[in-house]
Amino acid sequence: GAYEVVRLVGTGGMGAVYEAIRADDQYRKRVAIKIVQGGLDSELTLGRFRRERQILAGLEHPNIATLLDGGVTPAGQPFLVMEYVEGLPITTWCDRRLLGVRERVALFRQVCGAVQHAHKNLVVHRDLKPGNILVTEDGTVKLLDFGIARLVETVEDSRETSTRVFSLGYASPEQLEGRAITTASDIYSLGVLLREMLTGRRDAADEGRAPIVPPL
């Protein structure tokens, strides 16, 4: 459509992400385009995809990457157009700047504010991890992929398959066991993230590693 793909940024469990430029007679803007795995096989599923996309587009918060646009390719692959965020994973950003405890907690509070806003809008992230939480050069936290797991599950439903979207090491017990997902799953992942930010370790499996103890 109106977007000119510049380069492949990366691939993951949910699909591929490209840097692109919107270049038409409306405006020019640098964006990220995520091509979601799977296809939309029915009008019913396509309608669900559009409704979920609208919910995510309503998440307006300074610490959540904005969903700008979306649609379906001629081949039936759903895609999302999002705010392009240039930054580092929150743990990397903290470690490179040798941040103290207070500064790390201040960044974590930004993450919590974004998650709280989404939960108030009945949206659960389901995949909170450093790779989805970037910090820009000026110290602003940006959460990526908020709620996209819901869209992926909508797509997978159309193929009559089951899917569980999560990252090992950050997933809650109910995610690992395939039980119902609630906002409590995100709270669990936030706890894992905070531990990693303050100690450099995620869980008991990391106990053999020397902890990172940032200055106060």
C-alpha positions as a Markdown table, in Angstrom:
| # | Residue | x | y | z |
|---|---|---|---|---|
| 1 | Gly | 0.0 | 0.0 | 0.0 |
| 2 | Ala | 1.3 | 3.4 | 1.0 |
| 3 | Tyr | 4.3 | 1.9 | 2.9 |
| 4 | Glu | 7.8 | 1.5 | 1.4 |
| 5 | Val | 9.7 | -1.3 | 3.1 |
| 6 | Val | 13.3 | -0.3 | 4.0 |
| 7 | Arg | 14.8 | -3.4 | 5.8 |
| 8 | Leu | 14.0 | -6.5 | 7.8 |
| 9 | Val | 14.5 | -5.7 | 11.5 |
| 10 | Gly | 14.0 | -9.1 | 12.9 |
| 11 | Thr | 11.9 | -12.3 | 13.2 |
| 12 | Gly | 10.3 | -14.1 | 16.1 |
| 13 | Gly | 7.6 | -16.4 | 17.1 |
| 14 | Met | 4.8 | -14.1 | 16.0 |
| 15 | Gly | 6.2 | -13.1 | 12.6 |
| 16 | Ala | 8.6 | -10.7 | 11.0 |
| 17 | Val | 9.2 | -7.0 | 11.6 |
| 18 | Tyr | 10.2 | -4.5 | 8.9 |
| 19 | Glu | 11.3 | -0.9 | 9.1 |
| 20 | Ala | 9.2 | 1.1 | 6.5 |
| 21 | Ile | 8.4 | 4.6 | 5.5 |
| 22 | Arg | 4.9 | 5.8 | 4.7 |
| 23 | Ala | 5.4 | 7.8 | 1.5 |
| 24 | Asp | 2.3 | 9.1 | -0.2 |
| 25 | Asp | 0.5 | 12.4 | -0.6 |
| 26 | Gln | -0.8 | 12.2 | 3.0 |
| 27 | Tyr | 2.5 | 12.4 | 5.0 |
| 28 | Arg | 5.9 | 10.8 | 5.5 |
| 29 | Lys | 6.5 | 8.8 | 8.7 |
| 30 | Arg | 9.0 | 6.1 | 9.8 |
| 31 | Val | 7.1 | 3.0 | 11.0 |
| 32 | Ala | 7.5 | -0.6 | 11.9 |
| 33 | Ile | 5.4 | -3.2 | 10.1 |
| 34 | Lys | 4.8 | -6.6 | 11.7 |
| 35 | Ile | 3.6 | -9.4 | 9.5 |
| 36 | Val | 1.7 | -11.8 | 11.7 |
| 37 | Gln | 2.2 | -15.6 | 11.1 |
| 38 | Gly | -0.8 | -17.5 | 9.7 |
| 39 | Gly | -3.7 | -16.4 | 7.6 |
| 40 | Leu | -7.3 | -15.3 | 8.0 |
| 41 | Asp | -9.4 | -18.0 | 6.5 |
| 42 | Ser | -12.9 | -16.7 | 7.1 |
| 43 | Glu | -15.0 | -13.5 | 7.3 |
| 44 | Leu | -15.8 | -14.3 | 10.9 |
| 45 | Thr | -12.1 | -14.5 | 11.9 |
| 46 | Leu | -11.3 | -11.4 | 9.8 |
| 47 | Gly | -14.0 | -9.5 | 11.7 |
| 48 | Arg | -12.5 | -10.6 | 15.1 |
| 49 | Phe | -9.1 | -9.5 | 13.9 |
| 50 | Arg | -10.4 | -6.1 | 13.1 |
| 51 | Arg | -12.1 | -5.8 | 16.5 |
| 52 | Glu | -9.0 | -6.8 | 18.3 |
| 53 | Arg | -6.9 | -4.3 | 16.3 |
| 54 | Gln | -9.3 | -1.6 | 17.2 |
| 55 | Ile | -8.9 | -2.4 | 20.9 |
| 56 | Leu | -5.1 | -2.2 | 20.6 |
| 57 | Ala | -5.3 | 1.1 | 18.7 |
| 58 | Gly | -7.2 | 2.5 | 21.6 |
| 59 | Leu | -4.2 | 2.0 | 24.0 |
| 60 | Glu | -2.9 | 5.6 | 24.1 |
| 61 | His | -0.1 | 5.8 | 26.6 |
| 62 | Pro | 3.4 | 7.5 | 26.4 |
| 63 | Asn | 5.1 | 4.2 | 27.3 |
| 64 | Ile | 3.2 | 2.0 | 24.8 |
| 65 | Ala | 4.3 | 1.9 | 21.2 |
| 66 | Thr | 1.3 | 3.2 | 19.2 |
| 67 | Leu | -0.6 | 1.0 | 16.8 |
| 68 | Leu | -1.1 | 3.2 | 13.7 |
| 69 | Asp | -2.7 | 1.0 | 11.1 |
| 70 | Gly | -3.2 | -2.6 | 10.0 |
| 71 | Gly | -4.8 | -4.8 | 7.4 |
| 72 | Val | -4.5 | -8.0 | 5.5 |
| 73 | Thr | -2.3 | -8.8 | 2.5 |
| 74 | Pro | -3.8 | -10.2 | -0.7 |
| 75 | Ala | -2.5 | -13.6 | 0.4 |
| 76 | Gly | -4.6 | -13.3 | 3.6 |
| 77 | Gln | -1.7 | -12.5 | 6.0 |
| 78 | Pro | -2.6 | -9.9 | 8.7 |
| 79 | Phe | -0.1 | -7.1 | 9.2 |
| 80 | Leu | 0.1 | -4.3 | 11.8 |
| 81 | Val | 1.8 | -0.9 | 11.3 |
| 82 | Met | 3.3 | 0.5 | 14.5 |
| 83 | Glu | 5.3 | 3.4 | 15.9 |
| 84 | Tyr | 9.0 | 2.8 | 15.1 |
| 85 | Val | 11.0 | 2.7 | 18.4 |
| 86 | Glu | 14.7 | 3.0 | 18.4 |
| 87 | Gly | 16.1 | 1.9 | 21.7 |
| 88 | Leu | 17.7 | -0.9 | 23.8 |
| 89 | Pro | 16.2 | -3.7 | 25.9 |
| 90 | Ile | 15.6 | -2.3 | 29.4 |
| 91 | Thr | 18.1 | -4.6 | 31.0 |
| 92 | Thr | 20.8 | -3.8 | 28.5 |
| 93 | Trp | 20.1 | 0.0 | 28.9 |
| 94 | Cys | 20.5 | -0.2 | 32.7 |
| 95 | Asp | 23.7 | -2.3 | 32.6 |
| 96 | Arg | 25.4 | -0.2 | 30.0 |
| 97 | Arg | 24.8 | 3.0 | 32.0 |
| 98 | Leu | 25.7 | 1.3 | 35.3 |
| 99 | Leu | 22.4 | 2.5 | 36.8 |
| 100 | Gly | 21.7 | 2.3 | 40.5 |
| 101 | Val | 18.8 | 0.7 | 42.2 |
| 102 | Arg | 16.7 | 3.9 | 42.4 |
| 103 | Glu | 17.2 | 4.6 | 38.7 |
| 104 | Arg | 16.3 | 1.0 | 37.7 |
| 105 | Val | 13.2 | 1.1 | 39.8 |
| 106 | Ala | 12.2 | 4.5 | 38.3 |
| 107 | Leu | 12.4 | 2.8 | 34.8 |
| 108 | Phe | 10.4 | -0.2 | 36.1 |
| 109 | Arg | 7.7 | 2.2 | 37.3 |
| 110 | Gln | 7.3 | 3.4 | 33.7 |
| 111 | Val | 6.7 | -0.2 | 32.7 |
| 112 | Cys | 4.1 | -0.7 | 35.4 |
| 113 | Gly | 2.3 | 2.4 | 34.4 |
| 114 | Ala | 2.0 | 1.1 | 30.8 |
| 115 | Val | 0.8 | -2.3 | 32.0 |
| 116 | Gln | -1.7 | -0.8 | 34.4 |
| 117 | His | -3.2 | 1.3 | 31.5 |
| 118 | Ala | -3.6 | -1.7 | 29.3 |
| 119 | His | -5.2 | -3.8 | 32.1 |
| 120 | Lys | -7.7 | -1.0 | 32.7 |
| 121 | Asn | -8.6 | -1.5 | 29.0 |
| 122 | Leu | -8.9 | -5.2 | 29.5 |
| 123 | Val | -5.8 | -6.0 | 27.5 |
| 124 | Val | -3.1 | -8.5 | 28.7 |
| 125 | His | 0.3 | -8.4 | 27.2 |
| 126 | Arg | 1.2 | -12.1 | 27.8 |
| 127 | Asp | 4.9 | -11.7 | 26.7 |
| 128 | Leu | 6.6 | -9.2 | 28.9 |
| 129 | Lys | 10.4 | -9.5 | 28.6 |
| 130 | Pro | 13.3 | -7.2 | 28.0 |
| 131 | Gly | 13.2 | -7.6 | 24.2 |
| 132 | Asn | 9.6 | -6.2 | 24.2 |
| 133 | Ile | 10.5 | -3.3 | 26.6 |
| 134 | Leu | 12.9 | -0.8 | 24.9 |
| 135 | Val | 14.3 | 2.4 | 26.4 |
| 136 | Thr | 15.0 | 5.3 | 24.0 |
| 137 | Glu | 18.0 | 7.5 | 24.2 |
| 138 | Asp | 16.2 | 10.0 | 26.4 |
| 139 | Gly | 15.3 | 7.4 | 29.0 |
| 140 | Thr | 11.7 | 6.8 | 27.9 |
| 141 | Val | 10.3 | 3.2 | 28.2 |
| 142 | Lys | 8.4 | 1.9 | 25.3 |
| 143 | Leu | 6.4 | -1.4 | 25.5 |
| 144 | Leu | 6.2 | -3.2 | 22.2 |
| 145 | Asp | 3.7 | -5.8 | 21.0 |
| 146 | Phe | 1.0 | -5.0 | 23.6 |
| 147 | Gly | -1.8 | -7.4 | 23.1 |
| 148 | Ile | -0.5 | -8.8 | 19.8 |
| 149 | Ala | -0.7 | -12.2 | 21.4 |
| 150 | Arg | -4.5 | -11.8 | 21.3 |
| 151 | Leu | -4.3 | -11.1 | 17.5 |
| 152 | Val | -2.1 | -14.1 | 16.9 |
| 153 | Glu | -4.5 | -16.4 | 18.8 |
| 154 | Thr | -7.4 | -14.9 | 16.7 |
| 155 | Val | -5.5 | -15.9 | 13.6 |
| 156 | Glu | -4.6 | -19.4 | 14.9 |
| 157 | Asp | -8.3 | -20.0 | 15.8 |
| 158 | Ser | -9.1 | -19.7 | 12.1 |
| 159 | Arg | -6.8 | -22.6 | 11.4 |
| 160 | Glu | -8.4 | -24.7 | 14.1 |
| 161 | Thr | -5.2 | -25.0 | 16.0 |
| 162 | Ser | -4.3 | -24.1 | 19.6 |
| 163 | Thr | -1.5 | -21.7 | 20.4 |
| 164 | Arg | 0.3 | -20.5 | 23.5 |
| 165 | Val | 2.3 | -17.4 | 23.1 |
| 166 | Phe | 5.0 | -16.8 | 25.7 |
| 167 | Ser | 8.7 | -16.7 | 26.3 |
| 168 | Leu | 10.4 | -19.3 | 28.6 |
| 169 | Gly | 11.9 | -17.7 | 31.7 |
| 170 | Tyr | 9.3 | -15.0 | 31.8 |
| 171 | Ala | 6.0 | -16.9 | 31.5 |
| 172 | Ser | 3.7 | -17.4 | 34.4 |
| 173 | Pro | 2.8 | -20.9 | 35.7 |
| 174 | Glu | -0.7 | -20.7 | 34.1 |
| 175 | Gln | 0.9 | -19.9 | 30.7 |
| 176 | Leu | 3.2 | -22.9 | 31.0 |
| 177 | Glu | 0.3 | -25.2 | 32.0 |
| 178 | Gly | -2.1 | -23.9 | 29.4 |
| 179 | Arg | -4.6 | -22.5 | 31.9 |
| 180 | Ala | -6.7 | -19.4 | 31.5 |
| 181 | Ile | -4.7 | -16.2 | 31.2 |
| 182 | Thr | -5.6 | -13.1 | 33.3 |
| 183 | Thr | -3.8 | -9.9 | 34.3 |
| 184 | Ala | -2.1 | -11.9 | 37.0 |
| 185 | Ser | 0.1 | -13.5 | 34.3 |
| 186 | Asp | 1.5 | -10.1 | 33.4 |
| 187 | Ile | 2.1 | -9.3 | 37.1 |
| 188 | Tyr | 4.1 | -12.5 | 37.5 |
| 189 | Ser | 6.2 | -11.5 | 34.4 |
| 190 | Leu | 6.8 | -8.1 | 35.9 |
| 191 | Gly | 8.2 | -9.7 | 39.0 |
| 192 | Val | 10.6 | -11.8 | 37.0 |
| 193 | Leu | 11.7 | -8.7 | 35.1 |
| 194 | Leu | 12.3 | -6.7 | 38.2 |
| 195 | Arg | 14.4 | -9.4 | 39.7 |
| 196 | Glu | 16.5 | -9.5 | 36.5 |
| 197 | Met | 16.9 | -5.8 | 36.5 |
| 198 | Leu | 18.1 | -5.7 | 40.1 |
| 199 | Thr | 20.2 | -9.0 | 40.3 |
| 200 | Gly | 20.8 | -10.1 | 36.7 |
| 201 | Arg | 19.0 | -13.4 | 37.4 |
| 202 | Arg | 15.5 | -14.5 | 36.3 |
| 203 | Asp | 14.8 | -17.6 | 38.3 |
| 204 | Ala | 16.1 | -20.5 | 40.3 |
| 205 | Ala | 17.9 | -21.9 | 37.2 |
| 206 | Asp | 20.2 | -18.9 | 37.3 |
| 207 | Glu | 21.2 | -19.3 | 40.9 |
| 208 | Gly | 24.7 | -20.4 | 39.9 |
| 209 | Arg | 25.4 | -17.1 | 38.3 |
| 210 | Ala | 27.0 | -14.3 | 40.3 |
| 211 | Pro | 24.3 | -11.6 | 41.0 |
| 212 | Ile | 24.5 | -8.1 | 39.7 |
| 213 | Val | 24.2 | -5.7 | 42.6 |
| 214 | Pro | 23.7 | -2.2 | 41.3 |
| 215 | Pro | 24.6 | 0.8 | 43.5 |
| 216 | Leu | 21.9 | 2.5 | 45.5 |
